[in-house]
Amino acid sequence: MHPALTALLAARPVDAEAWHSWWDQLEHRTLGPADTDRAQAAALLAGLTTRLPDPDTLAALVTSLTERTPHPGPAHPHSVNIVGTGGGPATFNLSTAAALTAAAIGIPVVKTGSRAYTSAAGSVDLLERLGITLTSGHAATADHLARHNIAFAGPHVYPPPLTRLARTLYPLTLKPFGAFLNTLGPLLATVPVTAQLTGVSTPAALDALRPLAARLPARTVWLAHNRTGADELLPFADNTLHTPTGTVHLPAGCVAPDSGTLADLAPHPGDLTGHFLRALAGQAGTTATRTIALNAAALALASGRHTHWNTAYDAALDALADGTPRALAERLATARPARPAAPETPAAPAAPAPPAAPAARTAAPDPAARRPEATRA
């Protein structure tokens, strides 16, 4: 048995050298015979899924994986990604809707995601049904971003060792280990963005991700959490944002009116694309519209393009009322991939200043609603 697996199962720390050795042996098929490879791979994932390891072991694991992922090149200034850990209450594809809405109000977005683990349809499942293609490489991602202000990144952003791990497990699948992979996945994707908003469904995952997010050198990460267990910001819940500059509390009603329930955000598997497109035009109910706008506003603030919740939220509401996000989605569904350009080495853009911590909402879109202000811990 490999030393990394032995230590992990015994709840002992695993350092970066041991993780590097593990991935090297997996790549070169030197863990043992095929059955041994499969058994050790399954045991490793089962151990990680059953109990998250200590922070240093988890950080070493992430580093050992991301170092093996091709670098995407310089980040597009003020660009963001939104991706959740999954596992919370069933909702329709809010983060994908927020990504399209943010792009529609001028925020560059590179969106990552996955297929469904516990939800009715993951972002990849939805995009497939809509006819929107994932990018096949970093050059294609840059092209989509330049042409549409948004790109849905394909599996090339994830560490290649995970693909080898999946092949080693065959005929087993990764689905039994989805809880762990979805928790860690948002921080494993190598995307050319300056900021990321990640909704976290459980306190245990939040405790694990906070120190990891602080160590990411290429982008600032905002972790969002609320007591409903949803991995999105909700207008009717008390939300908390953990940012690099501190913790920001967004009480229910602070940004959007405090109304609605999770039932208003339920998935529509029998009308997946129809309901989603209606939501992008503000026609899927008031709660859905406000929730999408709230998350799009968070992306706008994380990007640094906006500094106040009220202007960002209102801009997202206006876009949804105009149907601009829906028009963008429909345009993406008919877009043809650009011909690959001659390879070149682009100049690195100037690094933008780190995004400011969210400012409290100062104006309400609904004058009749009373809204407590955001508070900072």
N, C-alpha and C positions, 0 to 999 in steps of 0.2 A: 504494500500500500504506500502511495506517495506520502512523503512527510507533511505536505500541506493538508492533505485529507486527514491524516492521523491527528494532527494538531487541532484541526477544525472540529472533528468529532469529539475530541477531548476538551473542547472549550478553552483551548490554549491559543495565544496569539499566533498569527501567521504573518511573517514579514514579506516584504516585496520580493526578496530573493527566492523565497519558497514559491510564491505565486508565479514568478517568471519561469521557474523550473517546471511548474505544473503545465503552463501553457506551451512551453517548448516541447515537453514530452507528449502532450496531447497532439500537437502539430505533427510531430515526427512518428507518432504511433509507437512510442516506446514505454508507455505505461504498463504494457503487458499484452497478452493475447487479446483478441477482439472482445471476447466476453469479459475479460478483466477491465479493459478500457471502458466498456459500457457500464459495468457495475460501479466502477470508481466515479465515472461522470454522474451517474444517477445518485450515488451516495453523497457526492459533493453538493449537488443542487438540493437534495433532500435536507441536508444539514443546514444549508443557508436558508431554506424556506421555513424550516421548523423554528429556527432561532437566529435572529440577526447577530453576527459576531460583534466583538468590541470595536469601537470607532477606528482604532489604528489598523486592525485587520481589514476592516471594510475599506478604509482609505487606500491601503496597499493593494487590495483587490481591484479597486477602480483604476488606480494608477497603472497597474500591470496590464489592464485591458485597453485603456485609452491611449497608452503609448504605442499600441499596435494598430491603431486606427489611422489611416491616411489623413494628413492635416488638410483642412478645407481651404487654407489660405486666409488672407486678412478678412476680418469681419466687416460687413457693410455697416457704416455708421448709423447709430440709432436703431438698429434692427433688433427684433425680439422673436422669441419662441414661446409658445404656450403649450404645455403638456402636463397631464395629471398622472397620478399613480394608479388611478382606478380603484376598484374595490369598495366604493361607497354606495350610497343609494342610487337606484336606477334613474338616470336622466338621459335626455336626448343629447346629441353631440354638441354640447355647449361650447367647448373649447375650440372646436373647428369653426363654429359660427362666430365666436369672438375673434378668431384669427382673420376671417374674411372681413368682418366689420372693421377691425383695426386697420387692415390694409386699405379698405375703402375710404378711411379718413386720413390716409397719408402716412401710416406707420409701416415701415418695411417689415415683413414677417416671413420667417422661415419656420414652417410648422413641422414638427415630428409627431409620430404617433405609432399605433400598432393595431393589430386586429383585436377583436373582442376577446376578453378573458372572462369577465363576469357580466359585461353589458350586453345589450341586444345587438349592438354593432359598434365596433371600434372605428376610429377615424379612417383607417385604411379600408375597412369594409364599406363605409359610407362613400368615400371618394371613388372607389371602384364602381359603385352603383351609379354615382353621378357622372361617371365618364371622365373624371379628372385624374390625370396620370401623375404618378410620383416621379421625381427626378431620378435619373440613373447615375448621376455623379456630381461632383462639386461644380464642374463647369456648367452643367445643365441647370443646377440650382441657381448659380449666378445669373444665367440667361433668363430664367423664369422671373427672378427677382427684378431684373432690369426691365422686363417687358410688362409685368403684371403687378409689381410691388408685393408679390407673395409667391412663395414656392413651397410645395409639399415634398419634403425630403424623403427619398427612398431608403432602402436598407443599407446603402453604402455608408451611412453616417454611424452605423453601429460597429463595434469591434468585430473583425473577422473571426477571432477565436469562438465567438458565440455560435457562428455558423458551423464551425468544426465540431463544437460541442453537440449541436443538434444532430449532425450527421453521425457522430459517435453513438448517440443514444438510440438511433433508429434500430428497431421499429417503434421504440418508445417515442413520445413527443414531449415538447417543452411545456405543454399545457398544465400538467400537474404542478409545475414550479412557477406558474404565472404570477402568483402573489409576490414572490421575491423579485422576479425579473421586471415586473411592472413598477415595483418600488424603486429599484435601482436604475431602470431604463432611462428616465429623464435626465440623469446625470452622466449616462454613458454615451449619449448621442453627441457626436462631434459636429457642431453646426456653426456656420460663420455669422454668429449674432453677438451683440454686445450685452444683451440682457435676456433673462428667461423668467417666466412666471410658471411655477409648478404648484398645482393644487395637490394637497396631501390628505388622504382620507383618514389615516389613523395616527394617534399620538406616538405609537411606537416607531412608525416610519418617519414621523417628523423629527423625533429625537435622533434617529440615525442619519437623516439627510442634512440636518442643520450644520454639523461640523464638516461634512463632505462638501456642501455648497460653498462654505467659506474658503475652501482650499482650491476651488476651480480658478485657474489663472486667466482663462480666456473670456469669461463672461460673468456678470453679476447675476445672482439668482435670488428671486423673491419666492419664498415658500408661503403658500396660503393655506389656511386651515380654519374650519369651523366645527361646532359641536354636532352638526347634523351628520358629519362624516362625508359630506360631498367634497369632491376634489375640484370644486369651482367656488368662486365668490358668490354668495347669495344675498339678494337685497333684504330678505326677511330673516336673516341670521346674523349673529354677532361674529364677524370675521376678524382674523388676525393675520397680518402680513409680517413675516420675518425677513427683513431686508439687511443688506450689508451694513447699513448705518443705524440699525435699531429695529425695534418691534413697534408696529403701528396697529392700533385697534380701530376697526371700523364697525361700530355698533349697528344693529339693524336700523335701517332708515337713515343712516348717516349720508349716504350718497344717493341712493334711489329710495322711493317711498317704501315703507315697511308694510308690504302686503303680499299675499300669495303663499303657496305651500309647495312642497316637493311634488305633490300630485299634478301641479300645473306644468311641471318640467318633465313629466314621464315620457319615456321613449314611445315611438309609434312604429313598431317593427312591421306592421302591415301597410304602412304608408311612409316608409323611411325617407325617401327623397322628397316626396310631396310635402310632408310636414316640415322638413328641414328648409326647403326653399321658401315656404310660407314664413318661417321664422326669420329668414334673412330679409324679408320684406315687411317685418313688423306685423304679420298677420297670424301669428300662432298664439295669441293671447298676451295680455299686458305683462304678466309675470315673466314669460319667456323673453319678451322684448327688453324689459328692464334688466334681466339677468345677463343677457348677451351684452347689452350696453355697459353694464358695470364691469364685466371682465375685459371688454375692449378698452374701457377707460384705464383699467389697471395696466394693460399693455402700453397704452399711450404714455402713462407716467413712468413706467419702467424704462421705456425707450429714451426718455429725456426730452421728447418732443413737446410734452405737456407738463406743466408743473402744478396744476390745480384739478381736482376731481371734477368740479362742476363744469368746466369748459370741455374736458375730455368726454365726460358722460353725455353732455348735451350734444356734442358733435356726433357721437355714436348713435344717439336717438334720432337725430336728423337724418343720418345716412340710412338707418333702418326704415324710417318713414318714407324716404325717397326710393327705397328698393335698390340702392347702390350695391350692397353686399350680394344680393341675389344676382344682379346683372354681372358682377365680377365672377361669381361661381359659374354662371352660364357661359361666360366668355372663356373661362378656363376649360370648360368641358369641350369646347370646339377648337381650342388652340392646337396648332400643330407644333411639334418640337422644331426648334431652329436648327439649321445645318451647323455642324460643329465648326468653330472658327479655328484658324491656325493657332497652335499653342503659343502662348506668350507669358511673360512674367509681369503681372500687373504691379504697379506701385502700391505700396501699403498706404491706406488712407490714414489720416491723422486720427489718433485715438480720441474718441469723445470723452468728455468728463464723465465720471460716474454719475448715474442718475440720482437725482435728489430724492430724499425720502418723501413719501406722499404728503401733500398738504391737505389740511382739513377742508371739507366742502364749505364754501362760503355762500353759495346761492342754490336754491332748490328749484328743480324744474316744475314742481307742483307747489304753488304758494300755499295751498291749504294743508300741506303735510308738515308735521313737526319733525325735525331731524336732529338728533344729537350729533355733536361734532366728533370727528376722529380724534382719538387720544393716543399719545405716544407713551410707551412704557419706559 
